[in-house]
Amino acid sequence: MSDQADQPTGAEIQLENVTKRYPGSAEPAVADVSMTIPAGKIVILVGPSGCGKTTTMRMINRLIEPTSGRITIGGEDVQAIDGDRLRRKIGYAIQQAGLFPHFTVAQNIAVVPGLLKWDRKRISDRVDELMDLVGLDAGEFRDRYPRQLSGGQQQRVGVARALAADPPALLMDEPFGAVDPITRGNLQDELLRLQSDLRKTIVFVTHDFDEAVKLGDKIAVLGDQSSIQQYDTPEAILANPANDMVAGFVGAGASLKQLTLLRVRDVSYSDNTLTASAADTTPAALRTRMTEQGRTYALVLDRRRRPVRWVHVRDLGAATSLVTAGRPVGDAVSTQSTLQDALEAILAEGGNAVVTGSRGEYVGTIDIATVTDTIQQLRTEHVEAGRGEA
Ligand SMILES: Nc1ncnc2c1ncn2[C@@H]1O[C@H](COP(=O)(O)OP(=O)(O)OP(=O)(O)O)[C@@H](O)[C@H]1O
């Protein structure tokens, strides 16, 4: 949780009556859009294909020049900011990372610092610092080329590159659009973790409403020509879509989507599973403990208390070691995971999913009843909120 006293390092962005008319097009791509993007918040632009999300975003860093209207960052008109300063103020990350294929990871991250003519030592230190920040080992990845990285690793480099000059604002255009759903979930979690420290102003474009709900402090649902259909918190949009178009976007299962707003740490998961250390416990000793305590299942942990195997008491009679007894732990969730991720893990595991802490250590288990109770509670709150408004 971020401290209330934390000052955002981000700067407010304002769009005032911004219009973009591409040459030769009868209709503007973006028509008279005004919105305020608060400092230090993540604002998501979501809407159907072709509605003008990318055009709106790119006018902020002047990759596209508006036909009319005004855009300010930290109160300063972007038209008055020269190219170097604009790059220092606004980082940019795009789908498929957009890395230069013939540059190494380090050279890719160093692009903006290089343009800003930082000295070599400062650039090199910054590259190491950023790689660490986005969870890439500098020793291993610094000198690799983009093609030698997975999609998720490329996206991490893209985010590091966007952050290189420590800009107060970041523009992210479907940055996680091209990776598999699991990597995407991890990258989203990491962005939230980064943001809780960095508190940049982030404008994030996506097609995916679930991603918007998970990441956004506020969501702008856009219609044709970037017309703002609703601009509010995810909670408010899910609970009260402003019109049919927004309702269509929210789609079915609004209460399930609310599971992306809650984290495992917010609910009361249980921590009374019987655990045993694989290194120090024999199968026979564990069996005795389980029988004494009337337990059917136990969780085997490694030396660092990370969950490794589920064992049924029946598995232990013939087992020679806890390292191989029972079955491996499948999908685990962390305390930072959303309840939606937890639900998926519970379904995949067919019962309880293990909850781990920040170093992967066992902290508890979560089951389907915890999730259904939470959905029930959210429903009741909404019904009451709806009555309050009527
Ligand atoms: N360079 C251009 N010249 C002419 N028209 C353009 C140009 N770029 C975009 N457009 C048009 O402007 C409209 C908005 O495009 P934009 O890329 O901003 O939408 P988007 O919401 O980001 O779409 P998507 O989600 O498919 O990426 C579309 O109708 C598109 O065809």
The ligand as an SDF file (V2000), in Angstrom:
LIG
                    3D

 31 33  0  0  0  0  0  0  0  0999 V2000
   -1.8700    8.3050  -40.3240 N   0  0  0  0  0  0  0  0  0  0  0  0
   -3.1790    8.2230  -40.4980 C   0  0  0  0  0  0  0  0  0  0  0  0
   -3.7930    8.7490  -41.5730 N   0  0  0  0  0  0  0  0  0  0  0  0
   -5.1170    8.6890  -41.7460 C   0  0  0  0  0  0  0  0  0  0  0  0
   -5.9610    8.1220  -40.8680 N   0  0  0  0  0  0  0  0  0  0  0  0
   -5.4220    7.5670  -39.7660 C   0  0  0  0  0  0  0  0  0  0  0  0
   -4.0190    7.5760  -39.5200 C   0  0  0  0  0  0  0  0  0  0  0  0
   -3.7850    6.9580  -38.3390 N   0  0  0  0  0  0  0  0  0  0  0  0
   -4.9850    6.5710  -37.8640 C   0  0  0  0  0  0  0  0  0  0  0  0
   -5.9780    6.9340  -38.7200 N   0  0  0  0  0  0  0  0  0  0  0  0
   -7.4210    6.7090  -38.5200 C   0  0  0  0  0  0  0  0  0  0  0  0
   -7.8130    7.3580  -37.3400 O   0  0  0  0  0  0  0  0  0  0  0  0
   -8.7500    6.5720  -36.6160 C   0  0  0  0  0  0  0  0  0  0  0  0
   -8.2280    6.3340  -35.1980 C   0  0  0  0  0  0  0  0  0  0  0  0
   -7.0570    5.5010  -35.2590 O   0  0  0  0  0  0  0  0  0  0  0  0
   -6.2570    5.0750  -33.9560 P   0  0  0  0  0  0  0  0  0  0  0  0
   -5.0990    4.2770  -34.4050 O   0  0  0  0  0  0  0  0  0  0  0  0
   -6.0120    6.2720  -33.1520 O   0  0  0  0  0  0  0  0  0  0  0  0
   -7.3430    4.1780  -33.2390 O   0  0  0  0  0  0  0  0  0  0  0  0
   -7.1680    3.1340  -32.0320 P   0  0  0  0  0  0  0  0  0  0  0  0
   -8.3680    3.3220  -31.1770 O   0  0  0  0  0  0  0  0  0  0  0  0
   -5.8590    3.2820  -31.4130 O   0  0  0  0  0  0  0  0  0  0  0  0
   -7.2810    1.7870  -32.8220 O   0  0  0  0  0  0  0  0  0  0  0  0
   -6.6990    0.3190  -32.4740 P   0  0  0  0  0  0  0  0  0  0  0  0
   -7.3150   -0.0580  -31.1780 O   0  0  0  0  0  0  0  0  0  0  0  0
   -7.2070   -0.5210  -33.6210 O   0  0  0  0  0  0  0  0  0  0  0  0
   -5.2190    0.4510  -32.4300 O   0  0  0  0  0  0  0  0  0  0  0  0
   -8.9470    5.2990  -37.4180 C   0  0  0  0  0  0  0  0  0  0  0  0
  -10.1220    5.4480  -38.1700 O   0  0  0  0  0  0  0  0  0  0  0  0
   -7.7310    5.2410  -38.3060 C   0  0  0  0  0  0  0  0  0  0  0  0
   -8.0260    4.6110  -39.5100 O   0  0  0  0  0  0  0  0  0  0  0  0
  1  2  1  0
  2  3  1  0
  2  7  2  0
  3  4  2  0
  4  5  1  0
  5  6  2  0
  6  7  1  0
  6 10  1  0
  7  8  1  0
  8  9  2  0
  9 10  1  0
 10 11  1  0
 11 12  1  0
 11 30  1  0
 12 13  1  0
 13 14  1  0
 13 28  1  0
 14 15  1  0
 15 16  1  0
 16 17  2  0
 16 18  1  0
 16 19  1  0
 19 20  1  0
 20 21  2  0
 20 22  1  0
 20 23  1  0
 23 24  1  0
 24 25  2  0
 24 26  1  0
 24 27  1  0
 28 29  1  0
 28 30  1  0
 30 31  1  0
M  END
$$$$
